[in-house]
Amino acid sequence: MKNNVRYLRAIISLSLLIIFIFLLYYFFHFLYAIYNHIPTVNDEREKVTMSTNEIMNTRFPAKNFFFGERAEMGEAIYQNDILKVDTLLKQGINVDQLSENNDGFTYLMYAIFLEDRQ
């Protein structure tokens, strides 16, 4: 009977030691990951989302929506060139103007459209 109790205590002690070692391993692995900023699943999702947004904006270049006189302002909005947009606004460009056929984007609609994808 004493041998069985010793044997049982040894097994329990060994099991607890193994569990403790695993817990220590995962704790230090967690600390290492935080210290070295190993990417997590959420980090990878953010990267995918960002690259998807960048792809969306490359699918909607200004040259597909603005032609002739309107192309310069559309391209400035697409390139996010604030100085160029400001210069064109000071020159009196109407931001609410539609194309000659009264269809398509206004400059404001296009800017909002691109901003929603970032």
Secondary structure, DSSP 4 states (H G I P E B T S, - for coil): -HHHHHHHHHHHHHHHHHHHHHHHHHHHHHHHHHHHT---HHHHHHHHHHHHHHHHHHTS-GGGT--GGGHHHHHHHHTT-HHHHHHHHHTT--TT---TTS-S--HHHHHHHHHTT-
